[in-house]
Amino acid sequence: MPIADSIAPLFAVMGISAALHRRHASGEGEYIDISMLGSLTAMLAAEDWQATEQLGAATRTGNHLRRATPFGLFSCRDGDIAIGAGARDPFAHALFRIMGKPEMCADPRYATLPERCKRHEEINGLFSAWCAPRGAEEVERVLLDAGVPVARVRRPA
C-alpha cells in the first residue's frame, strides 16, 4: 500500500481541523477534498485479519459487513446502493421506520448493534426485499433525507 494511502485518515483529520480553525478565525468556510478510497484502504489495512481468522470469524464477508448490520451493498430495481446504517443505532432505527417496521426499533432483538449482528441475515433479507422493487435513486433520496449513510453504486461509464 502506498504511504499516502496509509496516512489518508490523518490528512483528513488535519484538513478538517484546519478548516475549523479558519472558520473560527475568519468566519469563512473551507472546501476539503479527501480521498475516500485512500481513507477506506487505510482503515482496512488496520484490521487485524489474522486475529479475526484465529477467533473463527469470517474474514471474507461478501457484500455485507456483519459486525455493522445493516451495512453493505443491496440491489434495487435498476442498480445497487451501499448503506452504512448499522454502526449507529439511530441510523438502523431510521432504516426500520423507512421500511415500515418501526416496531423493530424497540424490539430488543434489533434495537442494538450486538443484537442486530446476531440476526444479520434476517435484517439484510428484509432490507433486500424492501429495496428490490424500488429504484436506486429513490432509495438513496429517502435514506439521505432520513440521515442514513447511503450512496448509489456508480458504474465506471
PyMOL commands that set and color helices and strands:
alter all, ss='L'
color gray80, all
select helices_A, chain A and resi 3-6+8-26+36-45+49-54+66-68+89-98+103-106+113-118+120-131+136-145
alter helices_A, ss='H'
color red, helices_A
select strands_A, chain A and resi 71-76+79-84+150-152
alter strands_A, ss='S'
color yellow, strands_A
deselect
rebuild
show_as cartoon
